[in-house]
Amino acid sequence: MDGFSIKRLLRRPWLSILSLIIGGVMCYFLCYLANYRADQERQLEDLLENYEIQCVVTDRKGRKADDLRISSRYTDFITDEENGLGMFTDDIRFTKEFAASIEDTKWDLVGISNPNCDEYTDERFGGGYETEVEDFFDSEEMICLMSAKYYEEYKGTEIMLDVVDPYGLALSLGVGEVFLKVEGFHKGSDDKIFMPYKAAKKLCSRITHSISTDTVVFVLKDNSKVDEVYTAAETMLPKVDPDSYTPGYSLTIKDQVYKANGAKLRQDIARTGYLLTLISILGFCAGFLVGFLGTKGETRNYALMRTMGMRGFKLFLTVLFEQQILAFIACVIVGIITKRPLTAAVFFVCHALGTLIAVIKPVSARPTELLRDQE
C-alpha cells in the first residue's frame, strides 16, 4: 500500500471503519457457521457409525423379551448370512438359563454368547470377568465362571450341578446333572454361574431333547439398513402387533432415538447450509455497498487521474485495492482465529466481487465522460 492510497483511506475514516467492521463481523459469522456445520456433520457421522441400534426378539405383542423359549430355527435364521439376518447382525447376544443347585446351595446357571449379554460380565456396566481360557464364550466345553467368592473355593476343579430347564418340565423332561470346570470368575452376584452359550445348547439338548433360547438381542452392523432388516425379517420375525393372538415371535428394532437424532442433525445441517449461502450473498451485497460508497463523489478525481496518464485498468486496480484492503485484513485475522482460512477466503471473494461490480463502471469511463457526468 503506497502513501497515496493511505491518504485516500484516511480521507474517509468512517468508510474505512465501516468496511473493516462489516468485513470482520460477517466473515466471523460465516466461519462460525462453517465450524458449527462441520461439528454437526461429525456428530451425524458418529451417529451413523457408532450408535448401537438394538434389535430384540419379543413375543408377538411386544410385551415380553425374556423366558421366550425360542426354538433353534429362529436363532439359526438370525445367524444365517445367506437366507437370514446374519449379514445385518453384530454382537449377537443369546442367553439360556437353568435353575441349578449343589446340595442345598442354589444358583442361576446362565449360558451367554458374549460378555455383553449380562451386566455382571459387561465392563460397560461395571461388571467384568477374568479367565485364562481363550474365546471362553465361544467354547463348546463344559466350563464356567463363578463369582469371585466361590472361585477361590472351586478354582480349577469340576463342580457337579443338578440342573432344571423350566421349559423342559412342561414336557416332563428338563432335569439332569452337569459337570462344569471352574475356569474363571465374574464380578457379579454370588448366586450366578455363567457358561458358554454353545455348551448351554448342548446341555439343553441333552436334558430336554430340544434346543431353546431364552433371550435374543443383537445390534445392527450397518445402521443405514434398518428398513432392509425389517423386510428381511418379515417372514420369520414380523413387526410387533399388540392385538395379535397368533403364537410366534416378533422383532423390535429400537431405532426411534437414532432416527430422531439423525433427522434433527440432517435438518440442522441443511439449515446451516442455507445460512452459509445467505451470509455469502450478504457479503457480496456488503462489498457492493462499500464499493458504491467509496466511489460516490470521486468522479472528478478519477477523471484527473486518467487525464494525468493513469491507465483505466491501473485505476481500477488501485480503487479496488483501496476498497478491499481493510476487508482483506479483517478476513485474514478472522481466518486465523477461527482456523477457517478457506471459509474466510470464500467470504473475501464474495465481498470483492460485490465491490468489483460497484467500482467497475465509475472508473472505466473515459475522462471526458467522467467530467460530463460530474457537470
C-alpha positions, 0 to 999 in steps of 0.5 A, a space after each residue: 500500500 503506497 502513501 497515496 492510497 493511505 491518504 485516500 483511506 484516511 480521507 474517509 475514516 468512517 468508510 474505512 471503519 465501516 468496511 473493516 467492521 462489516 468485513 470482520 463481523 460477517 466473515 466471523 459469522 460465516 466461519 462460525 457457521 462453517 465450524 458449527 456445520 462441520 461439528 454437526 456433520 461429525 456428530 451425524 457421522 458418529 451417529 451413523 457409525 457408532 450408535 448401537 441400534 438394538 434389535 430384540 426378539 419379543 413375543 408377538 405383542 411386544 410385551 415380553 423379551 425374556 423366558 421366550 423359549 425360542 426354538 433353534 430355527 429362529 436363532 439359526 435364521 438370525 445367524 444365517 448370512 445367506 437366507 437370514 439376518 446374519 449379514 445385518 447382525 453384530 454382537 449377537 447376544 443369546 442367553 439360556 438359563 437353568 435353575 441349578 443347585 449343589 446340595 442345598 446351595 442354589 444358583 442361576 446357571 446362565 449360558 451367554 454368547 458374549 460378555 455383553 449379554 449380562 451386566 455382571 460380565 459387561 465392563 460397560 456396566 461395571 461388571 467384568 470377568 477374568 479367565 485364562 481360557 481363550 474365546 471362553 464364550 465361544 467354547 463348546 466345553 463344559 466350563 464356567 465362571 463363578 463369582 469371585 467368592 466361590 472361585 477361590 473355593 472351586 478354582 480349577 476343579 469340576 463342580 457337579 450341578 443338578 440342573 432344571 430347564 423350566 421349559 423342559 418340565 412342561 414336557 416332563 423332561 428338563 432335569 439332569 446333572 452337569 459337570 462344569 470346570 471352574 475356569 474363571 470368575 465374574 464380578 457379579 452376584 454370588 448366586 450366578 454361574 455363567 457358561 458358554 452359550 454353545 455348551 448351554 445348547 448342548 446341555 439343553 439338548 441333552 436334558 430336554 431333547 430340544 434346543 431353546 433360547 431364552 433371550 435374543 438381542 443383537 445390534 445392527 452392523 450397518 445402521 443405514 439398513 434398518 428398513 432392509 432388516 425389517 423386510 428381511 425379517 418379515 417372514 420369520 420375525 414380523 413387526 410387533 402387533 399388540 392385538 395379535 393372538 397368533 403364537 410366534 415371535 416378533 422383532 423390535 428394532 429400537 431405532 426411534 432415538 437414532 432416527 430422531 437424532 439423525 433427522 434433527 442433525 440432517 435438518 440442522 445441517 441443511 439449515 446451516 447450509 442455507 445460512 452459509 449461502 445467505 451470509 455469502 450473498 450478504 457479503 457480496 451485497 456488503 462489498 457492493 455497498 462499500 464499493 458504491 460508497 467509496 466511489 460516490 463523489 470521486 468522479 472528478 478525481 478519477 477523471 484527473 487521474 486518467 487525464 494525468 496518464 493513469 491507465 483505466 485498468 491501473 485505476 481500477 486496480 488501485 480503487 479496488 485495492 483501496 476498497 478491499 484492503 481493510 476487508 482483506 485484513 479483517 478476513 485474514 485475522 478472522 481466518 486465523 482465529 477461527 482456523 477457517 482460512 478457506 471459509 474466510 477466503 470464500 467470504 473475501 471473494 464474495 465481498 470483492 466481487 460485490 465491490 468489483 461490480 460497484 467500482 467497475 463502471 465509475 472508473 472505466 469511463 473515459 475522462 471526458 465522460 467522467 467530467 460530463 457526468 460530474 457537470 
